[in-house]
Amino acid sequence: MPLVGIDENGLGPRMGPLVVTGVRLAGPAHPMERLRAAAGLDDSKSVFSGGRRARGEALALAILGLRSDPGGLPGLLSGIGVRAPWGRPPACPFDAAAADLGVCPAVASHGPLPRWGASGPSAARDALDALGVVVERVSSVVLCPGALNARLERGVSKLAVDLALFETVGDVSAGGDARVVCGKVGATDRYASRFSIWSGRVAGVLEESRSASRYLIDGVGEVTFALDADATEPAVAMASVVGKYVRELWMDGMAASFDWRGPHPSGYHDRVTASFLEHCAAAVAAGRSALPAYCLLRLR
């Protein structure tokens, strides 16, 4: 039975998109410890820690089966089946085709990949190949800050937005015959009543506890929301790494589009991001950016 791992990146930052990614694996199952030792697989916080973006990029591209990609961020996203749900935010100045691709052209990274690692993903890809790890599919949904703000302004909770993205990726990735493991989202153990896309498709509630909440979903399979899944489940860790890479490229493109000369902004609650946000706001106020202020700062 194929295994699908789903995780989110960017639910709580001040800037940048919310990304939910699914990775579908086939072939032999390996414990996380073996993949960590052989290929450096871990949760994205560890993989990208300490400014080691080159290491994270190499692993993300290895998971995607890529050694390089001349299309930059747009090419990467189109290659992994990205969707941009709910259309464009109000006052978005960019055309529908760009919104459908899931990347705002004002913040798209430019130039070939790998961006930060000259050696590329060869070593990590070789390690996964040696273990017989087969990545059948990678799918993501990317919600830009403006589109997220539009949902929040309509009274939709962040949990509801996030969970709907998990359901979207689950439908695309599972194919009705998979075991799906998701990182837990929100401060809840009870998801059945909160589903939107899967509402009415819950065939059974198997467990609802702090460590795991498990359901049978028609058209998907067995779905588990597991605590700390990105550190223990290989498919979830892979989804976390790919999603983090998409966010890093997005923030890198935003920094370039605003001619930012400082350290790389993470988009989270830190001094560099605060300074970058002030820089962006000044550029928008002075008319030096096509990106609306609405698309810069998260409402919450």
C-alpha positions in Angstrom: 0.0 0.0 0.0 1.5 3.4 -1.0 2.2 5.8 1.8 1.4 9.6 1.6 2.9 12.1 3.9 1.3 15.6 4.2 2.6 18.6 6.1 2.3 22.4 6.2 4.9 25.1 6.2 4.2 28.8 7.0 1.0 28.8 9.1 2.4 31.2 11.7 4.8 33.7 10.0 4.4 37.4 9.5 5.1 37.2 5.7 5.2 34.7 2.9 2.8 31.9 1.7 1.2 29.0 3.5 2.3 25.8 1.8 0.8 22.3 2.2 2.7 19.5 0.5 2.0 15.8 0.0 4.6 13.2 -0.9 3.5 9.7 -2.1 6.0 6.9 -1.6 6.1 3.4 -3.0 8.7 0.7 -2.5 10.2 -0.6 0.7 9.4 1.1 4.0 12.4 2.3 5.9 12.6 3.7 9.5 13.3 7.4 9.9 16.6 6.6 11.5 17.9 4.8 8.4 16.9 7.6 6.0 18.3 10.2 8.4 21.7 8.5 8.4 21.8 7.7 4.7 20.3 10.9 3.1 20.1 13.4 5.9 16.3 13.3 6.0 14.7 15.0 9.0 12.0 17.6 9.7 12.5 20.8 7.8 13.3 22.8 10.9 16.4 20.6 11.4 17.3 20.3 7.8 17.3 24.0 7.2 18.6 25.0 10.6 21.5 27.4 11.1 21.2 29.0 7.7 22.0 25.7 5.9 19.8 26.4 3.0 22.1 24.6 0.6 21.7 21.3 2.5 17.9 21.8 2.5 17.8 22.6 -1.2 19.8 19.5 -2.1 17.5 17.3 -0.2 14.3 18.9 -1.5 15.5 18.6 -5.1 16.5 15.0 -4.5 13.0 14.2 -3.2 11.6 15.7 -6.4 14.0 13.7 -8.5 15.6 16.8 -9.9 19.3 17.6 -10.3 18.6 21.1 -11.7 15.7 23.1 -12.9 16.2 26.0 -15.3 12.7 27.4 -14.6 13.4 28.7 -11.1 10.5 28.8 -8.7 7.7 28.9 -11.4 9.2 25.9 -13.1 9.6 24.0 -9.9 6.0 24.6 -8.8 4.6 23.7 -12.2 6.6 20.5 -12.1 5.2 19.4 -8.7 1.6 20.0 -9.5 1.0 23.1 -7.5 -2.5 24.5 -7.1 -3.5 28.0 -5.9 -6.9 27.6 -4.3 -9.6 30.2 -4.0 -8.3 32.4 -6.8 -6.7 35.8 -6.5 -7.0 38.1 -3.5 -8.8 41.4 -3.8 -6.8 44.1 -5.8 -4.3 41.5 -7.0 -2.6 43.2 -10.0 -1.5 39.9 -11.7 -3.3 37.8 -14.2 -5.2 34.7 -13.5 -2.6 32.5 -15.2 0.0 33.5 -12.7 -2.4 33.0 -9.8 -3.3 29.5 -11.1 0.4 28.6 -11.2 0.5 29.4 -7.5 3.3 31.9 -7.6 3.1 35.7 -7.6 5.3 36.9 -10.4 6.3 39.9 -8.2 8.1 37.5 -5.8 9.1 34.6 -8.1 12.7 33.6 -7.8 14.7 34.1 -10.9 17.5 32.0 -12.3 18.2 28.3 -12.4 18.2 25.8 -9.5 20.0 24.8 -7.4 20.0 28.2 -6.0 22.3 27.9 -3.0 24.1 24.6 -3.4 26.6 24.3 -6.2 26.9 20.5 -5.7 23.2 20.1 -6.1 21.1 17.1 -5.0 23.2 14.3 -6.4 24.4 12.7 -3.2 21.0 12.8 -1.5 19.3 11.4 -4.6 21.9 8.6 -4.9 21.3 7.7 -1.2 17.5 7.5 -1.8 18.0 5.4 -4.9 20.3 3.0 -3.1 17.6 2.4 -0.5 15.0 1.9 -3.2 12.9 4.9 -2.1 10.4 5.6 -4.9 8.7 9.0 -4.8 5.7 8.5 -7.0 4.2 12.0 -6.7 4.7 15.4 -5.0 1.7 17.8 -4.9 1.4 21.1 -3.2 -1.1 23.9 -2.6 0.3 27.4 -2.1 -1.8 30.2 -0.6 -0.2 33.6 -0.9 -0.6 36.1 2.0 -3.2 38.2 0.1 -5.4 35.1 -0.5 -5.0 34.0 3.1 -5.9 37.4 4.4 -9.0 37.4 2.2 -10.1 34.1 3.8 -9.4 35.4 7.3 -11.3 38.6 6.7 -14.4 36.5 5.7 -14.2 34.9 9.2 -12.6 31.6 8.2 -10.2 30.4 10.9 -6.6 29.6 10.2 -7.3 26.0 11.2 -10.1 25.7 8.7 -8.0 27.1 6.0 -5.0 24.8 6.8 -7.2 21.7 7.1 -8.9 22.4 3.8 -5.4 22.5 2.1 -4.6 19.1 3.8 -7.8 17.7 2.4 -7.0 19.1 -1.1 -3.6 17.5 -1.2 -4.9 14.3 0.3 -7.4 13.9 -2.5 -4.8 14.6 -5.1 -2.0 12.4 -3.6 -3.8 9.4 -2.2 -5.9 8.1 -5.1 -8.2 6.2 -2.8 -5.7 3.4 -2.0 -3.1 4.9 0.3 -2.3 5.2 4.0 -2.1 8.9 4.6 -0.1 10.4 7.5 -0.4 14.1 8.3 1.3 16.4 10.8 -1.2 17.5 13.4 -2.7 20.9 12.8 -4.5 23.1 15.3 -5.0 22.6 19.0 -7.5 19.8 18.6 -7.7 16.0 18.5 -11.1 15.9 16.8 -11.0 16.6 13.1 -14.1 14.8 11.7 -16.5 17.7 12.4 -14.0 20.2 11.0 -13.5 18.7 7.6 -14.9 20.6 4.6 -13.9 18.7 1.4 -14.1 15.5 3.4 -17.3 16.4 5.1 -19.7 13.5 4.6 -16.9 11.2 3.5 -15.8 10.0 7.0 -16.5 6.2 6.9 -15.1 5.6 10.4 -13.4 7.3 13.4 -10.6 4.9 14.5 -8.9 7.0 17.2 -8.9 10.5 18.5 -6.1 11.1 21.0 -3.3 13.6 21.7 -0.8 11.4 19.9 -2.9 10.5 16.8 -6.3 11.0 15.3 -7.2 8.3 12.7 -10.1 8.2 10.2 -11.3 6.2 7.2 -12.1 8.6 4.4 -14.0 7.5 1.3 -11.9 8.0 -1.8 -8.7 8.5 0.2 -8.0 5.6 2.6 -6.9 5.6 6.2 -5.8 9.1 7.3 -3.8 9.8 10.5 -3.0 13.1 12.0 0.1 12.3 14.1 1.9 14.4 16.7 5.5 15.3 15.6 5.0 13.3 12.4 7.6 15.4 10.5 10.3 14.0 12.8 9.2 10.3 12.8 7.4 9.6 9.5 9.7 9.7 6.3 6.9 10.7 3.9 5.8 13.6 6.2 9.4 14.7 6.7 9.9 14.8 2.9 6.7 16.9 2.5 8.0 19.2 5.2 11.3 19.7 3.5 9.8 20.3 0.0 7.3 22.8 1.5 10.0 24.6 3.4 12.1 24.9 0.2 9.2 26.4 -1.7 8.8 29.0 1.1 12.5 29.8 1.2 12.5 30.4 -2.6 9.4 32.5 -2.3 11.0 34.7 0.4 14.2 34.9 -1.6 12.3 36.1 -4.6 10.5 38.7 -2.5 13.7 40.0 -1.2 15.1 40.3 -4.7 12.0 42.0 -6.0 12.3 44.7 -3.2 16.1 45.1 -3.8 16.8 44.0 -0.2 20.5 44.0 0.6 20.3 42.6 4.1 20.3 39.0 5.5 17.8 36.5 4.1 14.4 37.2 5.7 12.6 34.1 7.0 9.2 35.7 7.1 8.8 34.7 10.8 8.9 36.8 14.0 12.5 37.9 14.1 14.5 41.1 13.7 15.6 40.6 10.1 12.0 40.0 9.0 10.8 43.1 10.9 13.4 45.2 9.2 12.6 43.7 5.8 8.9 44.4 6.3 9.6 48.0 7.1 11.7 48.2 3.9 8.9 46.7 1.8 6.2 48.9 3.4 8.3 52.0 2.5 8.7 50.8 -1.1 5.0 50.2 -1.5 4.2 53.6 0.1 6.6 55.3 -2.3 5.1 53.5 -5.3 8.2 51.5 -6.0 6.5 48.1 -5.9 3.6 46.6 -7.9 2.8 44.3 -4.9 -0.1 45.6 -2.8 0.5 46.2 0.9 -2.4 43.8 1.5 -0.1 41.0 0.2 2.8 41.7 2.5 1.7 41.3 6.1 -0.4 38.5 7.5 -3.5 39.7 9.3 -2.8 37.0 12.0 
